[in-house]
């Protein structure tokens, strides 16, 4: 967690990596079952979140909130 100060405003930021686990490979791996690939193409046109290998970083979760909403960081 880290803080960013912009003038008098302070924001807290938290970021966590999204590693590729074995279950993720069902939809995001190098080999996706044809019927699943068709459903992904139908529901997520232009999706490029495939081709990953076990342990690769797929992205990150990021949360931002005003520092006044929580007690100060120790």
N, CA, C and O atoms as a Tripos MOL2 file, in Angstrom:
@<TRIPOS>MOLECULE
protein
  296   295    74     0     0
PROTEIN
NO_CHARGES

@<TRIPOS>ATOM
      1 N           0.8590   -1.1640    0.0000 N.3       1 UNK1
      2 CA          0.0000    0.0000    0.0000 C.3       1 UNK1
      3 C           0.9050    1.2280    0.0000 C.2       1 UNK1
      4 O           1.9680    1.2340    0.6220 O.2       1 UNK1
      5 N           0.4680    2.2580   -0.7040 N.am      2 UNK2
      6 CA          1.2080    3.5110   -0.7210 C.3       2 UNK2
      7 C           0.2350    4.6680   -0.8070 C.2       2 UNK2
      8 O          -0.9340    4.4810   -1.1430 O.2       2 UNK2
      9 N           0.7170    5.8670   -0.5010 N.am      3 UNK3
     10 CA         -0.1170    7.0690   -0.5500 C.3       3 UNK3
     11 C           0.4050    8.0090   -1.6210 C.2       3 UNK3
     12 O           1.6080    8.0910   -1.8690 O.2       3 UNK3
     13 N          -0.5220    8.7150   -2.2490 N.am      4 UNK4
     14 CA         -0.1870    9.7690   -3.2050 C.3       4 UNK4
     15 C          -0.8180   11.0510   -2.7060 C.2       4 UNK4
     16 O          -2.0110   11.0930   -2.4050 O.2       4 UNK4
     17 N          -0.0200   12.0830   -2.6210 N.am      5 UNK5
     18 CA         -0.5150   13.4000   -2.1670 C.3       5 UNK5
     19 C          -0.6570   14.3100   -3.3800 C.2       5 UNK5
     20 O           0.2620   14.4510   -4.1870 O.2       5 UNK5
     21 N          -1.8270   14.9200   -3.4850 N.am      6 UNK6
     22 CA         -2.1150   15.8960   -4.5480 C.3       6 UNK6
     23 C          -2.6490   17.1370   -3.8680 C.2       6 UNK6
     24 O          -3.8420   17.2340   -3.5820 O.2       6 UNK6
     25 N          -1.7700   18.0810   -3.6110 N.am      7 UNK7
     26 CA         -2.1770   19.2600   -2.8590 C.3       7 UNK7
     27 C          -2.5500   18.8500   -1.4470 C.2       7 UNK7
     28 O          -1.7510   18.2230   -0.7520 O.2       7 UNK7
     29 N          -3.7580   19.1990   -1.0140 N.am      8 UNK8
     30 CA         -4.2330   18.8220    0.3150 C.3       8 UNK8
     31 C          -4.8710   17.4350    0.3370 C.2       8 UNK8
     32 O          -5.1340   16.8970    1.4120 O.2       8 UNK8
     33 N          -5.1200   16.8590   -0.8170 N.am      9 UNK9
     34 CA         -5.7770   15.5440   -0.8860 C.3       9 UNK9
     35 C          -4.7400   14.4250   -0.8160 C.2       9 UNK9
     36 O          -3.6520   14.5180   -1.3850 O.2       9 UNK9
     37 N          -5.1100   13.3700   -0.1040 N.am     10 UNK10
     38 CA         -4.2470   12.1970   -0.0060 C.3      10 UNK10
     39 C          -5.0680   10.9710   -0.3890 C.2      10 UNK10
     40 O          -6.1570   10.7470    0.1380 O.2      10 UNK10
     41 N          -4.5250   10.1790   -1.3190 N.am     11 UNK11
     42 CA         -5.1760    8.9350   -1.7350 C.3      11 UNK11
     43 C          -4.3030    7.7660   -1.3100 C.2      11 UNK11
     44 O          -3.0750    7.8380   -1.3610 O.2      11 UNK11
     45 N          -4.9530    6.6940   -0.8920 N.am     12 UNK12
     46 CA         -4.2410    5.4500   -0.6170 C.3      12 UNK12
     47 C          -4.4560    4.5150   -1.7990 C.2      12 UNK12
     48 O          -5.5450    4.4460   -2.3690 O.2      12 UNK12
     49 N          -3.4180    3.8120   -2.1460 N.am     13 UNK13
     50 CA         -3.4490    2.8910   -3.2770 C.3      13 UNK13
     51 C          -2.9770    1.5110   -2.8280 C.2      13 UNK13
     52 O          -2.0320    1.3850   -2.0490 O.2      13 UNK13
     53 N          -3.6490    0.4840   -3.3320 N.am     14 UNK14
     54 CA         -3.2400   -0.8940   -3.0800 C.3      14 UNK14
     55 C          -3.2670   -1.6170   -4.4140 C.2      14 UNK14
     56 O          -4.2220   -1.4860   -5.1790 O.2      14 UNK14
     57 N          -2.2210   -2.3760   -4.6910 N.am     15 UNK15
     58 CA         -2.1610   -3.1220   -5.9380 C.3      15 UNK15
     59 C          -1.6750   -4.5320   -5.6350 C.2      15 UNK15
     60 O          -0.7670   -4.7300   -4.8280 O.2      15 UNK15
     61 N          -2.2970   -5.5150   -6.2980 N.am     16 UNK16
     62 CA         -1.9120   -6.9130   -6.1130 C.3      16 UNK16
     63 C          -1.8640   -7.5980   -7.4720 C.2      16 UNK16
     64 O          -2.7840   -7.4600   -8.2780 O.2      16 UNK16
     65 N          -0.8010   -8.3270   -7.7160 N.am     17 UNK17
     66 CA         -0.6110   -9.0340   -8.9780 C.3      17 UNK17
     67 C          -1.6430  -10.1530   -9.1430 C.2      17 UNK17
     68 O          -2.1240  -10.7180   -8.1600 O.2      17 UNK17
     69 N          -1.9710  -10.4630  -10.3960 N.am     18 UNK18
     70 CA         -2.8540  -11.5840  -10.7210 C.3      18 UNK18
     71 C          -2.0040  -12.6330  -11.4440 C.2      18 UNK18
     72 O          -1.8390  -12.5680  -12.6620 O.2      18 UNK18
     73 N          -1.4620  -13.6030  -10.6870 N.am     19 UNK19
     74 CA         -0.6900  -14.6550  -11.3490 C.3      19 UNK19
     75 C          -1.6300  -15.6860  -11.9750 C.2      19 UNK19
     76 O          -2.7640  -15.8470  -11.5250 O.2      19 UNK19
     77 N          -1.1680  -16.3690  -12.9900 N.am     20 UNK20
     78 CA         -1.9630  -17.3900  -13.6580 C.3      20 UNK20
     79 C          -1.8200  -18.7140  -12.9180 C.2      20 UNK20
     80 O          -0.7400  -19.3050  -12.8920 O.2      20 UNK20
     81 N          -2.9130  -19.1780  -12.3180 N.am     21 UNK21
     82 CA         -2.9550  -20.4770  -11.6550 C.3      21 UNK21
     83 C          -3.4470  -21.5280  -12.6530 C.2      21 UNK21
     84 O          -3.8670  -21.1950  -13.7610 O.2      21 UNK21
     85 N          -3.3910  -22.7870  -12.2520 N.am     22 UNK22
     86 CA         -3.8080  -23.8860  -13.1260 C.3      22 UNK22
     87 C          -5.2560  -23.7140  -13.6040 C.2      22 UNK22
     88 O          -5.5400  -23.9260  -14.7830 O.2      22 UNK22
     89 N          -6.1660  -23.3360  -12.7120 N.am     23 UNK23
     90 CA         -7.5700  -23.1700  -13.0920 C.3      23 UNK23
     91 C          -7.7500  -22.0670  -14.1380 C.2      23 UNK23
     92 O          -8.6150  -22.1710  -15.0080 O.2      23 UNK23
     93 N          -6.9410  -21.0190  -14.0540 N.am     24 UNK24
     94 CA         -7.0240  -19.9010  -15.0120 C.3      24 UNK24
     95 C          -6.7620  -20.3560  -16.4460 C.2      24 UNK24
     96 O          -7.3000  -19.7970  -17.4020 O.2      24 UNK24
     97 N          -5.9190  -21.3870  -16.5720 N.am     25 UNK25
     98 CA         -5.5150  -21.8470  -17.9000 C.3      25 UNK25
     99 C          -6.6720  -22.4320  -18.7000 C.2      25 UNK25
    100 O          -6.5800  -22.5410  -19.9220 O.2      25 UNK25
    101 N          -7.7520  -22.8070  -18.0350 N.am     26 UNK26
    102 CA         -8.9280  -23.3310  -18.7380 C.3      26 UNK26
    103 C          -9.4130  -22.3310  -19.7850 C.2      26 UNK26
    104 O          -9.7340  -22.7100  -20.9120 O.2      26 UNK26
    105 N          -9.4630  -21.0610  -19.4090 N.am     27 UNK27
    106 CA         -9.9450  -20.0160  -20.3170 C.3      27 UNK27
    107 C          -8.8230  -19.1370  -20.8710 C.2      27 UNK27
    108 O          -8.9580  -18.5590  -21.9490 O.2      27 UNK27
    109 N          -7.7200  -19.0380  -20.1340 N.am     28 UNK28
    110 CA         -6.6680  -18.0880  -20.5000 C.3      28 UNK28
    111 C          -5.3730  -18.7490  -20.9520 C.2      28 UNK28
    112 O          -4.3870  -18.0580  -21.2070 O.2      28 UNK28
    113 N          -5.3610  -20.0720  -21.0560 N.am     29 UNK29
    114 CA         -4.1430  -20.8000  -21.4120 C.3      29 UNK29
    115 C          -3.8500  -20.8010  -22.8990 C.2      29 UNK29
    116 O          -4.5460  -20.1820  -23.7030 O.2      29 UNK29
    117 N          -2.7860  -21.5260  -23.2300 N.am     30 UNK30
    118 CA         -2.3680  -21.6250  -24.6360 C.3      30 UNK30
    119 C          -3.3200  -22.4880  -25.4490 C.2      30 UNK30
    120 O          -3.4800  -22.2690  -26.6500 O.2      30 UNK30
    121 N          -3.9560  -23.4660  -24.8110 N.am     31 UNK31
    122 CA         -4.9040  -24.3480  -25.4820 C.3      31 UNK31
    123 C          -6.2570  -24.2320  -24.7850 C.2      31 UNK31
    124 O          -6.3870  -24.5740  -23.6100 O.2      31 UNK31
    125 N          -7.2540  -23.7550  -25.5070 N.am     32 UNK32
    126 CA         -8.6100  -23.5860  -24.9670 C.3      32 UNK32
    127 C          -9.5400  -24.4890  -25.7790 C.2      32 UNK32
    128 O          -9.4720  -24.5070  -27.0080 O.2      32 UNK32
    129 N         -10.4030  -25.2320  -25.0970 N.am     33 UNK33
    130 CA        -11.3390  -26.1320  -25.7810 C.3      33 UNK33
    131 C         -12.1370  -25.3490  -26.8260 C.2      33 UNK33
    132 O         -12.5410  -24.2150  -26.5700 O.2      33 UNK33
    133 N         -12.3660  -25.9430  -27.9980 N.am     34 UNK34
    134 CA        -13.0490  -25.2340  -29.0880 C.3      34 UNK34
    135 C         -14.3940  -24.6240  -28.6900 C.2      34 UNK34
    136 O         -14.6740  -23.4790  -29.0470 O.2      34 UNK34
    137 N         -15.2380  -25.3720  -27.9510 N.am     35 UNK35
    138 CA        -16.5460  -24.8290  -27.5740 C.3      35 UNK35
    139 C         -16.3950  -23.6630  -26.5950 C.2      35 UNK35
    140 O         -17.1840  -22.7180  -26.6280 O.2      35 UNK35
    141 N         -15.3930  -23.7270  -25.7330 N.am     36 UNK36
    142 CA        -15.1370  -22.6180  -24.8040 C.3      36 UNK36
    143 C         -14.5770  -21.4170  -25.5600 C.2      36 UNK36
    144 O         -14.9680  -20.2810  -25.2920 O.2      36 UNK36
    145 N         -13.6760  -21.6540  -26.4900 N.am     37 UNK37
    146 CA        -13.1240  -20.5690  -27.3130 C.3      37 UNK37
    147 C         -14.2330  -19.8640  -28.0830 C.2      37 UNK37
    148 O         -14.2060  -18.6420  -28.2270 O.2      37 UNK37
    149 N         -15.2170  -20.6290  -28.5820 N.am     38 UNK38
    150 CA        -16.3480  -20.0340  -29.3100 C.3      38 UNK38
    151 C         -17.2000  -19.1770  -28.3790 C.2      38 UNK38
    152 O         -17.6360  -18.0920  -28.7660 O.2      38 UNK38
    153 N         -17.4400  -19.6510  -27.1570 N.am     39 UNK39
    154 CA        -18.2300  -18.8770  -26.1810 C.3      39 UNK39
    155 C         -17.5070  -17.5950  -25.7890 C.2      39 UNK39
    156 O         -18.1300  -16.5420  -25.6510 O.2      39 UNK39
    157 N         -16.1940  -17.6840  -25.6090 N.am     40 UNK40
    158 CA        -15.4090  -16.4880  -25.2720 C.3      40 UNK40
    159 C         -15.4870  -15.4840  -26.4220 C.2      40 UNK40
    160 O         -15.7090  -14.2950  -26.1940 O.2      40 UNK40
    161 N         -15.3050  -15.9590  -27.6550 N.am     41 UNK41
    162 CA        -15.3690  -15.0680  -28.8250 C.3      41 UNK41
    163 C         -16.7390  -14.4160  -28.9540 C.2      41 UNK41
    164 O         -16.8390  -13.2460  -29.3230 O.2      41 UNK41
    165 N         -17.7960  -15.1680  -28.6490 N.am     42 UNK42
    166 CA        -19.1570  -14.6490  -28.7490 C.3      42 UNK42
    167 C         -19.4370  -13.6040  -27.6600 C.2      42 UNK42
    168 O         -20.0210  -12.5560  -27.9370 O.2      42 UNK42
    169 N         -19.0200  -13.8930  -26.4290 N.am     43 UNK43
    170 CA        -19.3320  -13.0190  -25.2950 C.3      43 UNK43
    171 C         -18.3180  -11.9120  -25.0450 C.2      43 UNK43
    172 O         -18.6430  -10.8990  -24.4270 O.2      43 UNK43
    173 N         -17.1020  -12.0980  -25.5170 N.am     44 UNK44
    174 CA        -16.0320  -11.1140  -25.3170 C.3      44 UNK44
    175 C         -15.3020  -10.8680  -26.6310 C.2      44 UNK44
    176 O         -14.1360  -11.2380  -26.7690 O.2      44 UNK44
    177 N         -15.9760  -10.2450  -27.6000 N.am     45 UNK45
    178 CA        -15.3410  -10.0190  -28.9040 C.3      45 UNK45
    179 C         -14.0490   -9.2020  -28.7460 C.2      45 UNK45
    180 O         -14.0070   -8.2180  -28.0080 O.2      45 UNK45
    181 N         -13.0370   -9.6200  -29.4320 N.am     46 UNK46
    182 CA        -11.7660   -8.9010  -29.3690 C.3      46 UNK46
    183 C         -10.9070   -9.2550  -28.1590 C.2      46 UNK46
    184 O          -9.8470   -8.6630  -27.9550 O.2      46 UNK46
    185 N         -11.3570  -10.2150  -27.3590 N.am     47 UNK47
    186 CA        -10.6030  -10.6160  -26.1690 C.3      47 UNK47
    187 C          -9.2360  -11.1570  -26.5700 C.2      47 UNK47
    188 O          -9.1300  -11.9460  -27.5080 O.2      47 UNK47
    189 N          -8.2020  -10.7400  -25.8680 N.am     48 UNK48
    190 CA         -6.8480  -11.2030  -26.1610 C.3      48 UNK48
    191 C          -6.1980  -11.8330  -24.9330 C.2      48 UNK48
    192 O          -4.9780  -11.9910  -24.8890 O.2      48 UNK48
    193 N          -7.0050  -12.1930  -23.9380 N.am     49 UNK49
    194 CA         -6.4730  -12.7150  -22.6710 C.3      49 UNK49
    195 C          -6.2920  -14.2230  -22.7110 C.2      49 UNK49
    196 O          -6.7500  -14.9330  -21.8160 O.2      49 UNK49
    197 N          -5.6230  -14.7120  -23.7520 N.am     50 UNK50
    198 CA         -5.3080  -16.1340  -23.8540 C.3      50 UNK50
    199 C          -3.8240  -16.2820  -24.1650 C.2      50 UNK50
    200 O          -3.1330  -15.3060  -24.4570 O.2      50 UNK50
    201 N          -3.3510  -17.5170  -24.0970 N.am     51 UNK51
    202 CA         -1.9570  -17.7680  -24.4140 C.3      51 UNK51
    203 C          -1.0300  -17.7150  -23.2050 C.2      51 UNK51
    204 O           0.1900  -17.7420  -23.3650 O.2      51 UNK51
    205 N          -1.5890  -17.6380  -22.0030 N.am     52 UNK52
    206 CA         -0.7720  -17.5610  -20.7960 C.3      52 UNK52
    207 C          -0.2760  -18.9400  -20.3780 C.2      52 UNK52
    208 O          -0.8730  -19.9630  -20.7130 O.2      52 UNK52
    209 N           0.8360  -18.9410  -19.6320 N.am     53 UNK53
    210 CA          1.4110  -20.1510  -19.0600 C.3      53 UNK53
    211 C           1.3000  -20.0660  -17.5470 C.2      53 UNK53
    212 O           1.1530  -18.9810  -16.9860 O.2      53 UNK53
    213 N           1.3700  -21.2060  -16.9000 N.am     54 UNK54
    214 CA          1.2810  -21.2860  -15.4490 C.3      54 UNK54
    215 C           2.3020  -20.3490  -14.7990 C.2      54 UNK54
    216 O           3.4890  -20.3840  -15.1210 O.2      54 UNK54
    217 N           1.8160  -19.5110  -13.8790 N.am     55 UNK55
    218 CA          2.6800  -18.6030  -13.1380 C.3      55 UNK55
    219 C           2.9000  -17.2450  -13.7740 C.2      55 UNK55
    220 O           3.4140  -16.3410  -13.1160 O.2      55 UNK55
    221 N           2.5240  -17.0740  -15.0380 N.am     56 UNK56
    222 CA          2.7090  -15.7730  -15.6750 C.3      56 UNK56
    223 C           1.7870  -14.7290  -15.0560 C.2      56 UNK56
    224 O           0.7000  -15.0540  -14.5790 O.2      56 UNK56
    225 N           2.2220  -13.4890  -15.0670 N.am     57 UNK57
    226 CA          1.4230  -12.3810  -14.5700 C.3      57 UNK57
    227 C           0.3880  -11.9900  -15.6200 C.2      57 UNK57
    228 O           0.7420  -11.6880  -16.7600 O.2      57 UNK57
    229 N          -0.9140  -11.9960  -15.2340 N.am     58 UNK58
    230 CA         -1.9940  -11.6390  -16.1680 C.3      58 UNK58
    231 C          -2.4440  -10.1990  -16.0010 C.2      58 UNK58
    232 O          -3.2020   -9.6930  -16.8280 O.2      58 UNK58
    233 N          -2.0000   -9.5360  -14.9630 N.am     59 UNK59
    234 CA         -2.4150   -8.1620  -14.7000 C.3      59 UNK59
    235 C          -2.3610   -7.8940  -13.2170 C.2      59 UNK59
    236 O          -1.6200   -8.5470  -12.4820 O.2      59 UNK59
    237 N          -3.1630   -6.9130  -12.7690 N.am     60 UNK60
    238 CA         -3.1690   -6.5610  -11.3480 C.3      60 UNK60
    239 C          -4.5120   -5.9700  -10.9600 C.2      60 UNK60
    240 O          -5.1880   -5.3260  -11.7620 O.2      60 UNK60
    241 N          -4.8840   -6.2080   -9.6980 N.am     61 UNK61
    242 CA         -6.0340   -5.5340   -9.1150 C.3      61 UNK61
    243 C          -5.5190   -4.2380   -8.5120 C.2      61 UNK61
    244 O          -4.4520   -4.2220   -7.8980 O.2      61 UNK61
    245 N          -6.2610   -3.1520   -8.6790 N.am     62 UNK62
    246 CA         -5.8490   -1.8690   -8.1360 C.3      62 UNK62
    247 C          -7.0380   -1.2120   -7.4390 C.2      62 UNK62
    248 O          -8.1250   -1.1130   -8.0080 O.2      62 UNK62
    249 N          -6.8200   -0.7660   -6.2030 N.am     63 UNK63
    250 CA         -7.8730   -0.1060   -5.4280 C.3      63 UNK63
    251 C          -7.3410    1.2470   -4.9640 C.2      63 UNK63
    252 O          -6.2070    1.3430   -4.4970 O.2      63 UNK63
    253 N          -8.1560    2.2880   -5.0920 N.am     64 UNK64
    254 CA         -7.7850    3.6300   -4.6550 C.3      64 UNK64
    255 C          -8.8970    4.1730   -3.7780 C.2      64 UNK64
    256 O         -10.0730    4.0340   -4.1140 O.2      64 UNK64
    257 N          -8.5410    4.7930   -2.6520 N.am     65 UNK65
    258 CA         -9.5390    5.3990   -1.7790 C.3      65 UNK65
    259 C          -8.9340    6.6070   -1.0780 C.2      65 UNK65
    260 O          -7.7150    6.6840   -0.9280 O.2      65 UNK65
    261 N          -9.7760    7.5600   -0.6430 N.am     66 UNK66
    262 CA         -9.2680    8.7320    0.0710 C.3      66 UNK66
    263 C          -8.6780    8.3090    1.4150 C.2      66 UNK66
    264 O          -9.2550    7.4750    2.1120 O.2      66 UNK66
    265 N          -7.5450    8.8760    1.7750 N.am     67 UNK67
    266 CA         -6.8770    8.5200    3.0260 C.3      67 UNK67
    267 C          -7.7170    8.8840    4.2460 C.2      67 UNK67
    268 O          -7.5200    8.3020    5.3130 O.2      67 UNK67
    269 N          -8.6380    9.8190    4.1230 N.am     68 UNK68
    270 CA         -9.4580   10.2280    5.2640 C.3      68 UNK68
    271 C         -10.4660    9.1650    5.6790 C.2      68 UNK68
    272 O         -11.0570    9.2560    6.7540 O.2      68 UNK68
    273 N         -10.6680    8.1360    4.8120 N.am     69 UNK69
    274 CA        -11.6680    7.1210    5.1260 C.3      69 UNK69
    275 C         -11.1400    6.0370    6.0580 C.2      69 UNK69
    276 O         -11.9200    5.2240    6.5550 O.2      69 UNK69
    277 N          -9.8300    6.0080    6.3050 N.am     70 UNK70
    278 CA         -9.2160    5.0150    7.1790 C.3      70 UNK70
    279 C          -8.2380    5.6870    8.1360 C.2      70 UNK70
    280 O          -7.8020    6.8100    7.8840 O.2      70 UNK70
    281 N          -7.8910    5.0170    9.2260 N.am     71 UNK71
    282 CA         -6.8820    5.5790   10.1220 C.3      71 UNK71
    283 C          -5.5400    5.6930    9.4170 C.2      71 UNK71
    284 O          -5.3320    5.0250    8.4040 O.2      71 UNK71
    285 N          -4.6250    6.5130    9.9130 N.am     72 UNK72
    286 CA         -3.3310    6.6930    9.2600 C.3      72 UNK72
    287 C          -2.5640    5.3730    9.1630 C.2      72 UNK72
    288 O          -2.7400    4.4730    9.9840 O.2      72 UNK72
    289 N          -1.7210    5.2800    8.1510 N.am     73 UNK73
    290 CA         -0.8610    4.1100    7.9630 C.3      73 UNK73
    291 C           0.2070    4.1230    9.0480 C.2      73 UNK73
    292 O           0.7790    5.1760    9.3300 O.2      73 UNK73
    293 N           0.4920    2.9680    9.6660 N.am     74 UNK74
    294 CA          1.5300    2.9290   10.7130 C.3      74 UNK74
    295 C           2.9120    3.2140   10.1720 C.2      74 UNK74
    296 O           3.8830    3.2160   10.9290 O.2      74 UNK74
@<TRIPOS>BOND
     1     1     2 1
     2     2     3 1
     3     3     4 2
     4     3     5 am
     5     5     6 1
     6     6     7 1
     7     7     8 2
     8     7     9 am
     9     9    10 1
    10    10    11 1
    11    11    12 2
    12    11    13 am
    13    13    14 1
    14    14    15 1
    15    15    16 2
    16    15    17 am
    17    17    18 1
    18    18    19 1
    19    19    20 2
    20    19    21 am
    21    21    22 1
    22    22    23 1
    23    23    24 2
    24    23    25 am
    25    25    26 1
    26    26    27 1
    27    27    28 2
    28    27    29 am
    29    29    30 1
    30    30    31 1
    31    31    32 2
    32    31    33 am
    33    33    34 1
    34    34    35 1
    35    35    36 2
    36    35    37 am
    37    37    38 1
    38    38    39 1
    39    39    40 2
    40    39    41 am
    41    41    42 1
    42    42    43 1
    43    43    44 2
    44    43    45 am
    45    45    46 1
    46    46    47 1
    47    47    48 2
    48    47    49 am
    49    49    50 1
    50    50    51 1
    51    51    52 2
    52    51    53 am
    53    53    54 1
    54    54    55 1
    55    55    56 2
    56    55    57 am
    57    57    58 1
    58    58    59 1
    59    59    60 2
    60    59    61 am
    61    61    62 1
    62    62    63 1
    63    63    64 2
    64    63    65 am
    65    65    66 1
    66    66    67 1
    67    67    68 2
    68    67    69 am
    69    69    70 1
    70    70    71 1
    71    71    72 2
    72    71    73 am
    73    73    74 1
    74    74    75 1
    75    75    76 2
    76    75    77 am
    77    77    78 1
    78    78    79 1
    79    79    80 2
    80    79    81 am
    81    81    82 1
    82    82    83 1
    83    83    84 2
    84    83    85 am
    85    85    86 1
    86    86    87 1
    87    87    88 2
    88    87    89 am
    89    89    90 1
    90    90    91 1
    91    91    92 2
    92    91    93 am
    93    93    94 1
    94    94    95 1
    95    95    96 2
    96    95    97 am
    97    97    98 1
    98    98    99 1
    99    99   100 2
   100    99   101 am
   101   101   102 1
   102   102   103 1
   103   103   104 2
   104   103   105 am
   105   105   106 1
   106   106   107 1
   107   107   108 2
   108   107   109 am
   109   109   110 1
   110   110   111 1
   111   111   112 2
   112   111   113 am
   113   113   114 1
   114   114   115 1
   115   115   116 2
   116   115   117 am
   117   117   118 1
   118   118   119 1
   119   119   120 2
   120   119   121 am
   121   121   122 1
   122   122   123 1
   123   123   124 2
   124   123   125 am
   125   125   126 1
   126   126   127 1
   127   127   128 2
   128   127   129 am
   129   129   130 1
   130   130   131 1
   131   131   132 2
   132   131   133 am
   133   133   134 1
   134   134   135 1
   135   135   136 2
   136   135   137 am
   137   137   138 1
   138   138   139 1
   139   139   140 2
   140   139   141 am
   141   141   142 1
   142   142   143 1
   143   143   144 2
   144   143   145 am
   145   145   146 1
   146   146   147 1
   147   147   148 2
   148   147   149 am
   149   149   150 1
   150   150   151 1
   151   151   152 2
   152   151   153 am
   153   153   154 1
   154   154   155 1
   155   155   156 2
   156   155   157 am
   157   157   158 1
   158   158   159 1
   159   159   160 2
   160   159   161 am
   161   161   162 1
   162   162   163 1
   163   163   164 2
   164   163   165 am
   165   165   166 1
   166   166   167 1
   167   167   168 2
   168   167   169 am
   169   169   170 1
   170   170   171 1
   171   171   172 2
   172   171   173 am
   173   173   174 1
   174   174   175 1
   175   175   176 2
   176   175   177 am
   177   177   178 1
   178   178   179 1
   179   179   180 2
   180   179   181 am
   181   181   182 1
   182   182   183 1
   183   183   184 2
   184   183   185 am
   185   185   186 1
   186   186   187 1
   187   187   188 2
   188   187   189 am
   189   189   190 1
   190   190   191 1
   191   191   192 2
   192   191   193 am
   193   193   194 1
   194   194   195 1
   195   195   196 2
   196   195   197 am
   197   197   198 1
   198   198   199 1
   199   199   200 2
   200   199   201 am
   201   201   202 1
   202   202   203 1
   203   203   204 2
   204   203   205 am
   205   205   206 1
   206   206   207 1
   207   207   208 2
   208   207   209 am
   209   209   210 1
   210   210   211 1
   211   211   212 2
   212   211   213 am
   213   213   214 1
   214   214   215 1
   215   215   216 2
   216   215   217 am
   217   217   218 1
   218   218   219 1
   219   219   220 2
   220   219   221 am
   221   221   222 1
   222   222   223 1
   223   223   224 2
   224   223   225 am
   225   225   226 1
   226   226   227 1
   227   227   228 2
   228   227   229 am
   229   229   230 1
   230   230   231 1
   231   231   232 2
   232   231   233 am
   233   233   234 1
   234   234   235 1
   235   235   236 2
   236   235   237 am
   237   237   238 1
   238   238   239 1
   239   239   240 2
   240   239   241 am
   241   241   242 1
   242   242   243 1
   243   243   244 2
   244   243   245 am
   245   245   246 1
   246   246   247 1
   247   247   248 2
   248   247   249 am
   249   249   250 1
   250   250   251 1
   251   251   252 2
   252   251   253 am
   253   253   254 1
   254   254   255 1
   255   255   256 2
   256   255   257 am
   257   257   258 1
   258   258   259 1
   259   259   260 2
   260   259   261 am
   261   261   262 1
   262   262   263 1
   263   263   264 2
   264   263   265 am
   265   265   266 1
   266   266   267 1
   267   267   268 2
   268   267   269 am
   269   269   270 1
   270   270   271 1
   271   271   272 2
   272   271   273 am
   273   273   274 1
   274   274   275 1
   275   275   276 2
   276   275   277 am
   277   277   278 1
   278   278   279 1
   279   279   280 2
   280   279   281 am
   281   281   282 1
   282   282   283 1
   283   283   284 2
   284   283   285 am
   285   285   286 1
   286   286   287 1
   287   287   288 2
   288   287   289 am
   289   289   290 1
   290   290   291 1
   291   291   292 2
   292   291   293 am
   293   293   294 1
   294   294   295 1
   295   295   296 2
@<TRIPOS>SUBSTRUCTURE
     1 UNK1         2 RESIDUE 1 A UNK
     2 UNK2         6 RESIDUE 1 A UNK
     3 UNK3        10 RESIDUE 1 A UNK
     4 UNK4        14 RESIDUE 1 A UNK
     5 UNK5        18 RESIDUE 1 A UNK
     6 UNK6        22 RESIDUE 1 A UNK
     7 UNK7        26 RESIDUE 1 A UNK
     8 UNK8        30 RESIDUE 1 A UNK
     9 UNK9        34 RESIDUE 1 A UNK
    10 UNK10       38 RESIDUE 1 A UNK
    11 UNK11       42 RESIDUE 1 A UNK
    12 UNK12       46 RESIDUE 1 A UNK
    13 UNK13       50 RESIDUE 1 A UNK
    14 UNK14       54 RESIDUE 1 A UNK
    15 UNK15       58 RESIDUE 1 A UNK
    16 UNK16       62 RESIDUE 1 A UNK
    17 UNK17       66 RESIDUE 1 A UNK
    18 UNK18       70 RESIDUE 1 A UNK
    19 UNK19       74 RESIDUE 1 A UNK
    20 UNK20       78 RESIDUE 1 A UNK
    21 UNK21       82 RESIDUE 1 A UNK
    22 UNK22       86 RESIDUE 1 A UNK
    23 UNK23       90 RESIDUE 1 A UNK
    24 UNK24       94 RESIDUE 1 A UNK
    25 UNK25       98 RESIDUE 1 A UNK
    26 UNK26      102 RESIDUE 1 A UNK
    27 UNK27      106 RESIDUE 1 A UNK
    28 UNK28      110 RESIDUE 1 A UNK
    29 UNK29      114 RESIDUE 1 A UNK
    30 UNK30      118 RESIDUE 1 A UNK
    31 UNK31      122 RESIDUE 1 A UNK
    32 UNK32      126 RESIDUE 1 A UNK
    33 UNK33      130 RESIDUE 1 A UNK
    34 UNK34      134 RESIDUE 1 A UNK
    35 UNK35      138 RESIDUE 1 A UNK
    36 UNK36      142 RESIDUE 1 A UNK
    37 UNK37      146 RESIDUE 1 A UNK
    38 UNK38      150 RESIDUE 1 A UNK
    39 UNK39      154 RESIDUE 1 A UNK
    40 UNK40      158 RESIDUE 1 A UNK
    41 UNK41      162 RESIDUE 1 A UNK
    42 UNK42      166 RESIDUE 1 A UNK
    43 UNK43      170 RESIDUE 1 A UNK
    44 UNK44      174 RESIDUE 1 A UNK
    45 UNK45      178 RESIDUE 1 A UNK
    46 UNK46      182 RESIDUE 1 A UNK
    47 UNK47      186 RESIDUE 1 A UNK
    48 UNK48      190 RESIDUE 1 A UNK
    49 UNK49      194 RESIDUE 1 A UNK
    50 UNK50      198 RESIDUE 1 A UNK
    51 UNK51      202 RESIDUE 1 A UNK
    52 UNK52      206 RESIDUE 1 A UNK
    53 UNK53      210 RESIDUE 1 A UNK
    54 UNK54      214 RESIDUE 1 A UNK
    55 UNK55      218 RESIDUE 1 A UNK
    56 UNK56      222 RESIDUE 1 A UNK
    57 UNK57      226 RESIDUE 1 A UNK
    58 UNK58      230 RESIDUE 1 A UNK
    59 UNK59      234 RESIDUE 1 A UNK
    60 UNK60      238 RESIDUE 1 A UNK
    61 UNK61      242 RESIDUE 1 A UNK
    62 UNK62      246 RESIDUE 1 A UNK
    63 UNK63      250 RESIDUE 1 A UNK
    64 UNK64      254 RESIDUE 1 A UNK
    65 UNK65      258 RESIDUE 1 A UNK
    66 UNK66      262 RESIDUE 1 A UNK
    67 UNK67      266 RESIDUE 1 A UNK
    68 UNK68      270 RESIDUE 1 A UNK
    69 UNK69      274 RESIDUE 1 A UNK
    70 UNK70      278 RESIDUE 1 A UNK
    71 UNK71      282 RESIDUE 1 A UNK
    72 UNK72      286 RESIDUE 1 A UNK
    73 UNK73      290 RESIDUE 1 A UNK
    74 UNK74      294 RESIDUE 1 A UNK
